[in-house]
Amino acid sequence: MTFRKGQSSIETLMVFVFVMFILVIIAIFANERNKEANEIKTLIDIRRICDSFSDNVNNIAEQGSGFYKYFRLPGEVYGKEEYWLNVYGNLVEVSSRNYSVINSMVSSNITIACLDKNLTKRNKVYNDGERIYIICDKPELYVLNDSLWPPNAYANTTVNVTVKVVNFGPADAGSFTVLFNNTTPVVVSSLKSEDSVEVGFNMATPLATGPYPIMVVVDSLNEVNESIEVNNNYTGTLNVVSKT
């Protein structure tokens, strides 16, 4: 009787060990399948981001100069994994720790001033004729070309000279200073995204007639964090004429 009880206990233990072994194999198999599924989802996410970026750039490049559109990028790919986006000529590469996807684009003249990876923030791609620019969710201030007014003024008199300042960026701008001819600062309290404002100053025209340069520096005190900081200088020409 004692022998049979011992044998029964051993058989029960063996069955238990066998069942546990099968369960471990099933768990390992299920974990591998789940890992494969997550990797596929990550790769699909990377492919989607790469396709979205290249499609946006291609669309604006084909539309022509002056066209633009907004787009957003996720902060992470599937599984909360970090990713990187880089442009090399007409190629865009989106990569993570284990994967890389590359698309070709119709233009190789692409400049990324900055890029936000966050679905709450907007990026902007625009066609500037010879180059495609991409800016992030910041203000972008500049003086509109040929906006200097008036084009002509009499010599030896006082005239109000104005220019149009544009905020082309996706974000609103707070207070900033516009400097005229390195002498006259004018404060603009704020400027919303996609909005413009006329800014001017009174100046005494010279005695001599002919072209007179008007130099303007937008955000001369660097009060606004912009996508592009190197396009804030503008020079226009006031044609000074005689009264007779």
Phi and psi in degrees as GROMACS dihedral restraints (atoms count N, CA, C in turn):
[ dihedral_restraints ]
;  ai    aj    ak    al  type     phi  dphi    fc
    3     4     5     6     1   -63.8    20    10
    4     5     6     7     1   -39.5    20    10
    6     7     8     9     1   -63.1    20    10
    7     8     9    10     1   -44.1    20    10
    9    10    11    12     1   -64.0    20    10
   10    11    12    13     1   -39.1    20    10
   12    13    14    15     1   -63.9    20    10
   13    14    15    16     1   -41.3    20    10
   15    16    17    18     1   -65.3    20    10
   16    17    18    19     1   -40.8    20    10
   18    19    20    21     1   -65.2    20    10
   19    20    21    22     1   -40.1    20    10
   21    22    23    24     1   -63.5    20    10
   22    23    24    25     1   -39.2    20    10
   24    25    26    27     1   -65.2    20    10
   25    26    27    28     1   -40.0    20    10
   27    28    29    30     1   -65.9    20    10
   28    29    30    31     1   -41.7    20    10
   30    31    32    33     1   -63.7    20    10
   31    32    33    34     1   -40.4    20    10
   33    34    35    36     1   -64.0    20    10
   34    35    36    37     1   -42.0    20    10
   36    37    38    39     1   -63.7    20    10
   37    38    39    40     1   -40.7    20    10
   39    40    41    42     1   -64.8    20    10
   40    41    42    43     1   -41.2    20    10
   42    43    44    45     1   -63.0    20    10
   43    44    45    46     1   -41.3    20    10
   45    46    47    48     1   -63.3    20    10
   46    47    48    49     1   -44.6    20    10
   48    49    50    51     1   -62.8    20    10
   49    50    51    52     1   -42.0    20    10
   51    52    53    54     1   -62.7    20    10
   52    53    54    55     1   -44.2    20    10
   54    55    56    57     1   -63.1    20    10
   55    56    57    58     1   -42.4    20    10
   57    58    59    60     1   -64.0    20    10
   58    59    60    61     1   -38.4    20    10
   60    61    62    63     1   -61.9    20    10
   61    62    63    64     1   -44.0    20    10
   63    64    65    66     1   -63.8    20    10
   64    65    66    67     1   -41.2    20    10
   66    67    68    69     1   -65.0    20    10
   67    68    69    70     1   -38.9    20    10
   69    70    71    72     1   -64.5    20    10
   70    71    72    73     1   -43.1    20    10
   72    73    74    75     1   -60.7    20    10
   73    74    75    76     1   -43.8    20    10
   75    76    77    78     1   -63.8    20    10
   76    77    78    79     1   -41.0    20    10
   78    79    80    81     1   -64.8    20    10
   79    80    81    82     1   -42.1    20    10
   81    82    83    84     1   -64.3    20    10
   82    83    84    85     1   -43.3    20    10
   84    85    86    87     1   -63.0    20    10
   85    86    87    88     1   -44.0    20    10
   87    88    89    90     1   -65.2    20    10
   88    89    90    91     1   -38.8    20    10
   90    91    92    93     1   -65.5    20    10
   91    92    93    94     1   -40.3    20    10
   93    94    95    96     1   -64.8    20    10
   94    95    96    97     1   -42.2    20    10
   96    97    98    99     1   -64.1    20    10
   97    98    99   100     1   -40.5    20    10
   99   100   101   102     1   -65.7    20    10
  100   101   102   103     1   -39.1    20    10
  102   103   104   105     1   -63.7    20    10
  103   104   105   106     1   -42.8    20    10
  105   106   107   108     1   -62.3    20    10
  106   107   108   109     1   -41.8    20    10
  108   109   110   111     1   -63.8    20    10
  109   110   111   112     1   -41.2    20    10
  111   112   113   114     1   -65.8    20    10
  112   113   114   115     1   -38.0    20    10
  114   115   116   117     1   -66.2    20    10
  115   116   117   118     1   -38.5    20    10
  117   118   119   120     1   -64.3    20    10
  118   119   120   121     1   -42.0    20    10
  120   121   122   123     1   -64.2    20    10
  121   122   123   124     1   -38.0    20    10
  123   124   125   126     1   -64.0    20    10
  124   125   126   127     1   -44.9    20    10
  126   127   128   129     1   -63.5    20    10
  127   128   129   130     1   -40.3    20    10
  129   130   131   132     1   -63.0    20    10
  130   131   132   133     1   -39.7    20    10
  132   133   134   135     1   -64.7    20    10
  133   134   135   136     1   -42.3    20    10
  135   136   137   138     1   -63.8    20    10
  136   137   138   139     1   -43.5    20    10
  138   139   140   141     1   -61.1    20    10
  139   140   141   142     1   -41.2    20    10
  141   142   143   144     1   -63.4    20    10
  142   143   144   145     1   -43.5    20    10
  144   145   146   147     1   -64.3    20    10
  145   146   147   148     1   -43.7    20    10
  147   148   149   150     1   -63.3    20    10
  148   149   150   151     1   -44.1    20    10
  150   151   152   153     1   -64.6    20    10
  151   152   153   154     1   -41.3    20    10
  153   154   155   156     1   -63.7    20    10
  154   155   156   157     1   -44.8    20    10
  156   157   158   159     1   -63.4    20    10
  157   158   159   160     1   -49.9    20    10
  159   160   161   162     1   -65.9    20    10
  160   161   162   163     1   -35.1    20    10
  162   163   164   165     1   -64.9    20    10
  163   164   165   166     1   -41.6    20    10
  165   166   167   168     1   -64.2    20    10
  166   167   168   169     1   -45.4    20    10
  168   169   170   171     1   -64.2    20    10
  169   170   171   172     1   -46.2    20    10
  171   172   173   174     1   -61.6    20    10
  172   173   174   175     1   -41.6    20    10
  174   175   176   177     1   -61.2    20    10
  175   176   177   178     1   -45.7    20    10
  177   178   179   180     1   -71.3    20    10
  178   179   180   181     1   -36.7    20    10
  180   181   182   183     1   -62.9    20    10
  181   182   183   184     1   -37.8    20    10
  183   184   185   186     1   -78.5    20    10
  184   185   186   187     1   -24.8    20    10
  186   187   188   189     1   -69.9    20    10
  187   188   189   190     1   -33.6    20    10
  189   190   191   192     1   108.9    20    10
  190   191   192   193     1   176.2    20    10
  192   193   194   195     1   -61.2    20    10
  193   194   195   196     1   137.5    20    10
  195   196   197   198     1    96.4    20    10
  196   197   198   199     1   -14.6    20    10
  198   199   200   201     1   -85.9    20    10
  199   200   201   202     1   149.5    20    10
  201   202   203   204     1  -153.5    20    10
  202   203   204   205     1   165.9    20    10
  204   205   206   207     1  -157.0    20    10
  205   206   207   208     1   160.9    20    10
  207   208   209   210     1  -100.5    20    10
  208   209   210   211     1   151.5    20    10
  210   211   212   213     1  -151.8    20    10
  211   212   213   214     1   158.1    20    10
  213   214   215   216     1  -122.4    20    10
  214   215   216   217     1   151.4    20    10
  216   217   218   219     1  -125.0    20    10
  217   218   219   220     1   139.4    20    10
  219   220   221   222     1   -68.0    20    10
  220   221   222   223     1   154.1    20    10
  222   223   224   225     1   -72.1    20    10
  223   224   225   226     1   -28.6    20    10
  225   226   227   228     1  -144.4    20    10
  226   227   228   229     1   163.7    20    10
  228   229   230   231     1   -93.4    20    10
  229   230   231   232     1   179.1    20    10
  231   232   233   234     1   -53.1    20    10
  232   233   234   235     1   135.9    20    10
  234   235   236   237     1    88.2    20    10
  235   236   237   238     1    13.9    20    10
  237   238   239   240     1    57.7    20    10
  238   239   240   241     1    39.3    20    10
  240   241   242   243     1   -98.2    20    10
  241   242   243   244     1   139.8    20    10
  243   244   245   246     1   -70.7    20    10
  244   245   246   247     1   148.8    20    10
  246   247   248   249     1  -140.1    20    10
  247   248   249   250     1   164.8    20    10
  249   250   251   252     1  -129.3    20    10
  250   251   252   253     1   143.5    20    10
  252   253   254   255     1  -124.1    20    10
  253   254   255   256     1   124.2    20    10
  255   256   257   258     1  -135.2    20    10
  256   257   258   259     1   146.1    20    10
  258   259   260   261     1  -115.2    20    10
  259   260   261   262     1   130.5    20    10
  261   262   263   264     1  -126.4    20    10
  262   263   264   265     1    99.8    20    10
  264   265   266   267     1    64.0    20    10
  265   266   267   268     1  -119.5    20    10
  267   268   269   270     1   -99.4    20    10
  268   269   270   271     1    18.5    20    10
  270   271   272   273     1  -114.4    20    10
  271   272   273   274     1   138.1    20    10
  273   274   275   276     1  -116.6    20    10
  274   275   276   277     1   132.8    20    10
  276   277   278   279     1  -119.3    20    10
  277   278   279   280     1   127.5    20    10
  279   280   281   282     1  -115.0    20    10
  280   281   282   283     1   123.3    20    10
  282   283   284   285     1  -136.5    20    10
  283   284   285   286     1   152.3    20    10
  285   286   287   288     1  -121.8    20    10
  286   287   288   289     1  -164.4    20    10
  288   289   290   291     1   -63.4    20    10
  289   290   291   292     1   -33.9    20    10
  291   292   293   294     1  -116.7    20    10
  292   293   294   295     1   -13.1    20    10
  294   295   296   297     1  -132.4    20    10
  295   296   297   298     1   157.0    20    10
  297   298   299   300     1  -147.1    20    10
  298   299   300   301     1   133.0    20    10
  300   301   302   303     1  -125.6    20    10
  301   302   303   304     1   134.3    20    10
  303   304   305   306     1  -125.2    20    10
  304   305   306   307     1   132.6    20    10
  306   307   308   309     1  -121.8    20    10
  307   308   309   310     1   150.5    20    10
  309   310   311   312     1   -95.4    20    10
  310   311   312   313     1   153.0    20    10
  312   313   314   315     1  -126.7    20    10
  313   314   315   316     1   163.1    20    10
  315   316   317   318     1   -76.2    20    10
  316   317   318   319     1   -16.6    20    10
  318   319   320   321     1  -123.3    20    10
  319   320   321   322     1   145.3    20    10
  321   322   323   324     1  -106.3    20    10
  322   323   324   325     1    -5.3    20    10
  324   325   326   327     1   -91.8    20    10
  325   326   327   328     1    72.3    20    10
  327   328   329   330     1  -121.9    20    10
  328   329   330   331     1   128.3    20    10
  330   331   332   333     1  -121.7    20    10
  331   332   333   334     1   122.5    20    10
  333   334   335   336     1   -98.0    20    10
  334   335   336   337     1   104.3    20    10
  336   337   338   339     1   -70.6    20    10
  337   338   339   340     1   -42.9    20    10
  339   340   341   342     1  -166.5    20    10
  340   341   342   343     1   161.9    20    10
  342   343   344   345     1  -147.7    20    10
  343   344   345   346     1   128.1    20    10
  345   346   347   348     1  -102.0    20    10
  346   347   348   349     1   125.7    20    10
  348   349   350   351     1  -101.9    20    10
  349   350   351   352     1    85.2    20    10
  351   352   353   354     1  -168.4    20    10
  352   353   354   355     1   123.1    20    10
  354   355   356   357     1   -67.7    20    10
  355   356   357   358     1   -13.4    20    10
  357   358   359   360     1   -85.5    20    10
  358   359   360   361     1    -7.9    20    10
  360   361   362   363     1  -116.3    20    10
  361   362   363   364     1   148.8    20    10
  363   364   365   366     1  -104.9    20    10
  364   365   366   367     1   136.1    20    10
  366   367   368   369     1  -102.2    20    10
  367   368   369   370     1   160.1    20    10
  369   370   371   372     1  -132.8    20    10
  370   371   372   373     1   129.8    20    10
  372   373   374   375     1  -112.7    20    10
  373   374   375   376     1   129.9    20    10
  375   376   377   378     1  -140.7    20    10
  376   377   378   379     1   153.6    20    10
  378   379   380   381     1   -99.5    20    10
  379   380   381   382     1   114.6    20    10
  381   382   383   384     1  -103.2    20    10
  382   383   384   385     1    29.3    20    10
  384   385   386   387     1    88.5    20    10
  385   386   387   388     1   -76.8    20    10
  387   388   389   390     1   -92.6    20    10
  388   389   390   391     1   -10.7    20    10
  390   391   392   393     1  -146.6    20    10
  391   392   393   394     1   146.9    20    10
  393   394   395   396     1   -98.1    20    10
  394   395   396   397     1   124.1    20    10
  396   397   398   399     1  -109.7    20    10
  397   398   399   400     1   146.3    20    10
  399   400   401   402     1  -126.7    20    10
  400   401   402   403     1   123.8    20    10
  402   403   404   405     1  -122.1    20    10
  403   404   405   406     1   158.6    20    10
  405   406   407   408     1   -99.3    20    10
  406   407   408   409     1  -167.7    20    10
  408   409   410   411     1   -80.1    20    10
  409   410   411   412     1    64.7    20    10
  411   412   413   414     1  -135.4    20    10
  412   413   414   415     1   164.3    20    10
  414   415   416   417     1   -65.9    20    10
  415   416   417   418     1   158.6    20    10
  417   418   419   420     1  -143.4    20    10
  418   419   420   421     1    99.8    20    10
  420   421   422   423     1  -100.5    20    10
  421   422   423   424     1   139.0    20    10
  423   424   425   426     1  -163.3    20    10
  424   425   426   427     1   164.7    20    10
  426   427   428   429     1   -89.7    20    10
  427   428   429   430     1   129.5    20    10
  429   430   431   432     1   -66.1    20    10
  430   431   432   433     1   130.4    20    10
  432   433   434   435     1   -57.1    20    10
  433   434   435   436     1   141.2    20    10
  435   436   437   438     1    61.2    20    10
  436   437   438   439     1    23.4    20    10
  438   439   440   441     1   -93.4    20    10
  439   440   441   442     1    -2.5    20    10
  441   442   443   444     1   -62.1    20    10
  442   443   444   445     1   131.1    20    10
  444   445   446   447     1  -141.3    20    10
  445   446   447   448     1   138.0    20    10
  447   448   449   450     1   -82.6    20    10
  448   449   450   451     1   164.0    20    10
  450   451   452   453     1   -75.4    20    10
  451   452   453   454     1   -26.2    20    10
  453   454   455   456     1  -130.1    20    10
  454   455   456   457     1   151.6    20    10
  456   457   458   459     1  -154.1    20    10
  457   458   459   460     1   150.2    20    10
  459   460   461   462     1   -72.0    20    10
  460   461   462   463     1   151.3    20    10
  462   463   464   465     1   -70.5    20    10
  463   464   465   466     1   151.0    20    10
  465   466   467   468     1    54.8    20    10
  466   467   468   469     1    50.0    20    10
  468   469   470   471     1  -146.5    20    10
  469   470   471   472     1   177.9    20    10
  471   472   473   474     1  -107.7    20    10
  472   473   474   475     1   133.9    20    10
  474   475   476   477     1  -137.7    20    10
  475   476   477   478     1   146.4    20    10
  477   478   479   480     1   -92.8    20    10
  478   479   480   481     1   114.8    20    10
  480   481   482   483     1  -102.7    20    10
  481   482   483   484     1   130.8    20    10
  483   484   485   486     1  -127.4    20    10
  484   485   486   487     1   154.6    20    10
  486   487   488   489     1  -134.5    20    10
  487   488   489   490     1   162.0    20    10
  489   490   491   492     1  -104.7    20    10
  490   491   492   493     1   121.4    20    10
  492   493   494   495     1  -100.5    20    10
  493   494   495   496     1   131.1    20    10
  495   496   497   498     1  -115.1    20    10
  496   497   498   499     1   140.8    20    10
  498   499   500   501     1  -105.3    20    10
  499   500   501   502     1    98.2    20    10
  501   502   503   504     1   -88.1    20    10
  502   503   504   505     1    -4.8    20    10
  504   505   506   507     1   -79.7    20    10
  505   506   507   508     1   166.3    20    10
  507   508   509   510     1   -71.6    20    10
  508   509   510   511     1   -16.3    20    10
  510   511   512   513     1  -113.7    20    10
  511   512   513   514     1   152.7    20    10
  513   514   515   516     1   -69.3    20    10
  514   515   516   517     1   151.5    20    10
  516   517   518   519     1  -106.9    20    10
  517   518   519   520     1   140.4    20    10
  519   520   521   522     1   -82.9    20    10
  520   521   522   523     1  -158.2    20    10
  522   523   524   525     1   -63.5    20    10
  523   524   525   526     1   138.5    20    10
  525   526   527   528     1  -150.3    20    10
  526   527   528   529     1   164.5    20    10
  528   529   530   531     1  -112.7    20    10
  529   530   531   532     1   136.2    20    10
  531   532   533   534     1  -109.4    20    10
  532   533   534   535     1   125.1    20    10
  534   535   536   537     1  -107.5    20    10
  535   536   537   538     1   126.5    20    10
  537   538   539   540     1  -104.8    20    10
  538   539   540   541     1   127.8    20    10
  540   541   542   543     1    49.8    20    10
  541   542   543   544     1    32.5    20    10
  543   544   545   546     1    60.7    20    10
  544   545   546   547     1    15.6    20    10
  546   547   548   549     1  -131.7    20    10
  547   548   549   550     1   -32.2    20    10
  549   550   551   552     1  -116.3    20    10
  550   551   552   553     1   105.9    20    10
  552   553   554   555     1   -87.5    20    10
  553   554   555   556     1   137.8    20    10
  555   556   557   558     1  -125.7    20    10
  556   557   558   559     1   126.5    20    10
  558   559   560   561     1   -92.4    20    10
  559   560   561   562     1   129.3    20    10
  561   562   563   564     1  -106.0    20    10
  562   563   564   565     1   123.2    20    10
  564   565   566   567     1   -68.1    20    10
  565   566   567   568     1   -36.3    20    10
  567   568   569   570     1  -171.5    20    10
  568   569   570   571     1   162.4    20    10
  570   571   572   573     1  -151.8    20    10
  571   572   573   574     1   118.3    20    10
  573   574   575   576     1   -72.8    20    10
  574   575   576   577     1   160.1    20    10
  576   577   578   579     1   -59.0    20    10
  577   578   579   580     1   137.3    20    10
  579   580   581   582     1    68.2    20    10
  580   581   582   583     1    14.6    20    10
  582   583   584   585     1  -110.6    20    10
  583   584   585   586     1   167.0    20    10
  585   586   587   588     1  -139.9    20    10
  586   587   588   589     1   162.9    20    10
  588   589   590   591     1  -147.6    20    10
  589   590   591   592     1   143.2    20    10
  591   592   593   594     1   -87.2    20    10
  592   593   594   595     1   129.6    20    10
  594   595   596   597     1  -124.2    20    10
  595   596   597   598     1   135.0    20    10
  597   598   599   600     1  -146.8    20    10
  598   599   600   601     1   172.0    20    10
  600   601   602   603     1  -151.0    20    10
  601   602   603   604     1   156.5    20    10
  603   604   605   606     1   -91.0    20    10
  604   605   606   607     1   132.0    20    10
  606   607   608   609     1  -136.4    20    10
  607   608   609   610     1   152.3    20    10
  609   610   611   612     1   -90.6    20    10
  610   611   612   613     1   124.9    20    10
  612   613   614   615     1   -76.3    20    10
  613   614   615   616     1   153.2    20    10
  615   616   617   618     1   -72.5    20    10
  616   617   618   619     1   167.6    20    10
  618   619   620   621     1   -72.7    20    10
  619   620   621   622     1   -36.0    20    10
  621   622   623   624     1   -77.9    20    10
  622   623   624   625     1   142.1    20    10
  624   625   626   627     1   -86.9    20    10
  625   626   627   628     1   164.9    20    10
  627   628   629   630     1   121.1    20    10
  628   629   630   631     1  -177.2    20    10
  630   631   632   633     1   -68.6    20    10
  631   632   633   634     1   134.8    20    10
  633   634   635   636     1  -126.6    20    10
  634   635   636   637     1   121.3    20    10
  636   637   638   639     1   -73.4    20    10
  637   638   639   640     1   139.5    20    10
  639   640   641   642     1  -116.7    20    10
  640   641   642   643     1   113.6    20    10
  642   643   644   645     1   -99.9    20    10
  643   644   645   646     1   131.7    20    10
  645   646   647   648     1  -127.9    20    10
  646   647   648   649     1   134.1    20    10
  648   649   650   651     1  -122.8    20    10
  649   650   651   652     1   116.0    20    10
  651   652   653   654     1   -84.0    20    10
  652   653   654   655     1   138.6    20    10
  654   655   656   657     1    54.1    20    10
  655   656   657   658     1    52.5    20    10
  657   658   659   660     1   -64.8    20    10
  658   659   660   661     1   -22.0    20    10
  660   661   662   663     1   -98.9    20    10
  661   662   663   664     1     7.0    20    10
  663   664   665   666     1    55.1    20    10
  664   665   666   667     1    48.0    20    10
  666   667   668   669     1   -85.9    20    10
  667   668   669   670     1   -18.4    20    10
  669   670   671   672     1  -114.1    20    10
  670   671   672   673     1   131.0    20    10
  672   673   674   675     1   -84.0    20    10
  673   674   675   676     1   104.4    20    10
  675   676   677   678     1  -103.4    20    10
  676   677   678   679     1   162.2    20    10
  678   679   680   681     1   -65.2    20    10
  679   680   681   682     1   -43.5    20    10
  681   682   683   684     1  -124.7    20    10
  682   683   684   685     1   123.4    20    10
  684   685   686   687     1  -101.4    20    10
  685   686   687   688     1    -3.7    20    10
  687   688   689   690     1  -100.6    20    10
  688   689   690   691     1     7.3    20    10
  690   691   692   693     1  -116.9    20    10
  691   692   693   694     1    30.4    20    10
  693   694   695   696     1   -93.0    20    10
  694   695   696   697     1    -6.0    20    10
  696   697   698   699     1   -96.9    20    10
  697   698   699   700     1   138.9    20    10
  699   700   701   702     1  -142.6    20    10
  700   701   702   703     1   139.2    20    10
  702   703   704   705     1  -128.1    20    10
  703   704   705   706     1   121.6    20    10
  705   706   707   708     1  -114.4    20    10
  706   707   708   709     1   176.5    20    10
  708   709   710   711     1  -128.1    20    10
  709   710   711   712     1   125.7    20    10
  711   712   713   714     1   -99.9    20    10
  712   713   714   715     1   122.9    20    10
  714   715   716   717     1   -86.6    20    10
  715   716   717   718     1   109.8    20    10
  717   718   719   720     1   -89.8    20    10
  718   719   720   721     1   125.7    20    10
  720   721   722   723     1  -123.9    20    10
  721   722   723   724     1   161.5    20    10
  723   724   725   726     1   -80.5    20    10
  724   725   726   727     1   149.1    20    10
  726   727   728   729     1   -73.0    20    10
  727   728   729   730     1   -21.8    20    10
